[in-house]
Amino acid sequence: MHIVQCLNTHISDVSIYGDFNSPNNDGIDIEDSNNTLITRCHIDTGDDAICPKTYTGPIYNLTATDCWIRTKSSAIKLGSASWFEFKGLVFDNITIVDSHRGLGLQIRDGGNSFFLPSMTSTTFEYKFFINRNANAGRRQMLSIVC
């Protein structure tokens, strides 16, 4: 599902099924859209499940709540195509299973900035993987539970 330049969008009780073993099949991409509510959704995909993107302007007031996510990539990914800032992001009561990353923070796919002034969560575990020595293939995990 790709939401582009929308205002006051409400996505609820939607099930999205993608090929768990295939890349490039995001669950929900929110592009340049504001005041978006995603609730009670079931997302099962091989790529990022919820992926806000800012090509032409910032994203304000994105709330995802009471969702179930299974993904081989990031359950929530911020940073793809991040030309503008993200403000007022809320992720609450998100169940994540079989995911490589709960929250992915990346600058790629044309992104040039990363600014998160306000992101709140009450029942979500963040896992950050930091490459300490890329040649050795070792990773250090930092978990932050909010």
MARFILO-818067 format. One record per atom (N, C-alpha, C, O): residue in one letter; x, y, z. Coordinates in steps of 0.1 Angstrom, whole numbers, plus 5000, padded with zeros to 4 digits. Atoms other than C-alpha are relative to their C-alpha. Example, Ala and Ser with C-alpha at 12.3 -4.5 7.8 and 13.67 -1.06 7.14 Angstrom:
// residues 2
A500949885000;A512349555078;A500950125000;A501950125007;S499149895000;S513749895071;S499250115008;S499750225009;
//
This chain:
// residues 146
M500949885000;M500050005000;M500950125000;M501950135008;H499149885001;H501550344990;H499150125001;H498250154993;I500749884997;I500050655005;I500850124995;I501950145001;V499249895006;V501250964985;V499250135001;V498150154996;Q500549864999;Q500651334994;Q498550005005;Q497750074999;C501350014994;C497551255015;C499950085013;C500950105020;L500249934987;L496051445044;L498849945007;L497849915001;N501150054992;N493951305072;N499649864995;N498449834993;T500250145004;T494250935062;T499949915012;T500649915021;H500350104989;H492850655084;H500049864993;H499149834985;I499950145005;I493950295076;I499749915012;I500549915021;S500350084989;S492350045098;S499549864996;S498849854985;D500550145002;D491649665100;D500449954986;D499549894979;V499550045013;V493749605068;V501049895002;V501849905011;S498950105000;S495749285062;S500750014987;S500250014976;I499149995011;I498749305039;I500949885000;I501649855010;Y499250125001;Y500448985027;Y501050014988;Y500550034977;G499150005011;G503648995007;G500949875001;G500849805011;D499150115000;D506248734998;D501150025011;D501950115010;F499149984989;F508248685030;F501549994996;F502450045002;N498650025004;N511348585010;N500450104988;N501550074982;S499749915011;S511248874985;S500250145005;S499550195013;P499849864997;P512749224988;P499050094992;P498350044983;N500749905007;N511049544976;N498549975000;N497850004989;N501450014999;N507549464988;N499550055014;N499049985022;D500449944988;D506949715016;D498549985003;D497749974994;G501450014996;G503749685036;G499350134998;G498450144989;I500649875002;I502750055039;I501150104999;I501950125009;D499149885002;D504750345025;D499250125002;D498250144995;I500749884997;I503650675038;I500950114994;I501950155000;E499249915007;E505050935014;E499450145000;E498350164994;D500449865000;D504751315020;D498550025004;D497850104999;S501450004995;S501451255039;S500050045015;S500950005022;N500149954986;N500251425071;N498749955006;N497749935000;N501250044992;N497851335099;N499549864996;N498449844992;T500350145005;T497950955091;T499949915013;T500749915022;L500350094989;L496450695115;L500049864994;L499249834985;I500050145004;I497250325110;I499749925013;I500449935022;T500450074988;T495450095134;T499449864997;T498849854987;R500550145001;R494649725139;R500349944987;R499449874981;C499650065012;C496549625108;C500949885002;C501649875012;H499250125000;H498149295101;H500950004987;H500450004976;I499049995011;I501349325079;I501049895000;I501749875010;D499150115001;D503249025068;D500750014986;D500149984976;T499349975012;T505949105042;T501549975001;T502049965013;G498650035000;G509549035032;G500950135001;G502150125003;D499249875000;D510549405032;D499450095012;D498750045020;D500449914989;D509849705055;D498550005001;D497850014991;A501550014998;A506349695070;A499450145000;A498450164993;I500549875000;I505750065078;I501250094997;I502250095005;C498849935005;C508050305059;C499650144996;C499350164984;P500249865004;P507550685060;P501150054991;P502350024994;K499049955009;K509250875032;K499750154998;K498550194997;T500249855002;T509751255026;T500750054988;T501950094989;Y499449955012;Y510351344990;Y499850154998;Y500850224994;T500349865004;T508651684987;T499750095013;T499550215011;G500349934988;G507951785023;G500049915013;G500149795011;P499950084988;P508051675060;P498749925002;P497749944996;I501150084996;I505751415075;I499750045015;I500550045023;Y500549964987;Y503651535105;Y498949905005;Y498149864997;N501150074993;N501551335129;N499649864993;N498649844987;L500250145004;L501950965119;L499849925012;L500749915021;T500350094989;T500350725144;T499749864995;T498949844987;A500350145002;A500550345142;A499749945013;A500649945022;T500350064987;T498850155169;T499249874998;T498549854988;D500750135000;D497549805177;D500249924987;D499349864982;C499850075012;C499249645147;C500949885003;C501649875013;W499250125000;W500849305141;W500950004988;W500450014977;I499149995011;I503949295120;I501049885000;I501549845010;R499050115003;R506049005105;R500750054988;R500150074977;T499249965012;T508949105082;T501449955001;T501949935012;K498650045001;K512348995071;K500950125001;K502150105001;S499249885000;S513449355072;S499750085012;S499850035023;S500449914988;S512449655094;S498550005002;S497850024992;A501549994997;A509049655111;A499650154997;A498650184991;I500149865002;I509350035111;I501350064995;I502350045002;K498749955005;K511950205089;K499950154997;K498950194990;L499949865003;L512850565088;L501350034994;L502449984998;G498749965006;G515450715065;G500049984985;G500850054978;S500150015015;S514550595030;S499450134995;S498350174999;A500549885007;A514050895008;A499650115011;A498550165011;S500249914989;S514351125039;S500650144996;S501650185002;W499549875004;W514751465022;W499550115010;W500150225011;F500649904991;F512651645049;F499849935014;F500049815015;E500150064987;E511951585086;E498749935003;E497849944996;F501250074995;F509551365105;F499750065013;F500650085022;K500449944988;K507551515133;K498749945005;K497849904997;G501250054994;G504951375157;G499749864997;G498649824993;L500150145003;L505551005152;L499649935013;L500349945023;V500450084988;V503750765176;V499849864995;V499149834986;F500250155002;F504050385176;F499749945013;F500449955023;D500550054987;D502050215203;D499449864998;D498649844988;N500550135000;N501249855210;N500249934986;N499249884980;I499650065013;I503049715179;I500649865004;I501649865011;T499450144997;T503649335180;T500849974987;T500349974976;I499150035011;I506649245159;I500649865002;I501149825013;V499450135000;V507648885151;V500949974988;V500650034977;D499250055011;D510348725129;D500650124992;D500750114980;S499449895007;S511849065121;S501550025003;S501949995014;H498549984999;H515549145115;H500250135008;H501250145016;R499949884993;R514949495129;R498650055004;R497750054996;G501349944996;G512149645150;G499950144994;G498950174988;L500049865006;L513050005141;L501350014993;L502450004998;G498849975008;G515450075113;G500250154997;G499350214992;L499749865002;L517050415111;L501250004990;L502349974993;Q499050015011;Q518950445077;Q499950134992;Q498850194990;I499949905010;I520050715054;I500449934987;I501549894985;R499850075013;R519650565019;R498950044990;R498050114994;D501149985010;D517650574987;D499850144997;D498650184995;G500249865003;G518250944982;G499950085012;G499850215011;G500249924988;G517951055018;G501350085003;G502450045000;N498849924997;N520151335030;N499950065014;N500850135018;S500149954986;S518851415065;S499249905008;S498549825004;F500750084990;F517551255096;F499850075012;F500750095020;F500349924989;F515751455122;F498749955006;F497749964999;L501250054993;L513351305147;L499850085013;L500250045023;P500249924988;P512251575171;P499149945010;P499249965022;S501050054991;S509351385186;S499549864995;S498849854985;M500550135002;M508751015186;M499749935013;M500649935022;T500450064988;T506850835213;T499649864998;T499149824988;S500450135000;S506150485222;S499849955014;S500549995023;T500350054987;T504650305251;T500349855001;T500749805012;T499850154999;T504949935242;T500749954987;T500249884979;F499350035012;F507649895216;F501549985004;F502050075011;E498550024997;E511249755219;E500850044988;E500649984977;Y499249965011;Y513749935198;Y501349925000;Y501949905011;K498850075001;K516749735186;K500950064989;K500550074978;F499149945009;F519749905170;F501249914998;F501849875008;F498850085003;F522549715153;F501050094995;F500850174986;I498949915003;I525849895151;I501149924994;I501649835001;N498850075005;N528549765128;N501350065006;N501650185004;R498749964994;R531749785148;R501249984991;R502150064990;N498950045008;N534049615124;N499449934988;N499249814988;A500750055012;A532449565089;A500849884994;A500249784989;N499250105006;N535349345078;N499949875008;N499949765002;A500150124992;A534949105107;A498549955000;A498349845005;G501450045000;G531149095103;G499450005014;G498349935016;R500650004987;R530549155140;R499150125002;R499350234996;R500949894997;R527649355153;R499850015015;R499849915022;Q500349974986;Q526849515186;Q498550045000;Q498150124992;M501449974999;M523149535196;M499850095012;M500350065023;L500449914989;L521849825217;L498450005000;L497850034990;S501450004999;S518249785229;S499550105009;S500150125020;I500649904992;I516150065242;I498549975002;I497849964991;V501450034998;V512749985257;V499450125006;V499850175016;C500749884995;C510350275261;C498749965006;C497950045010;
//
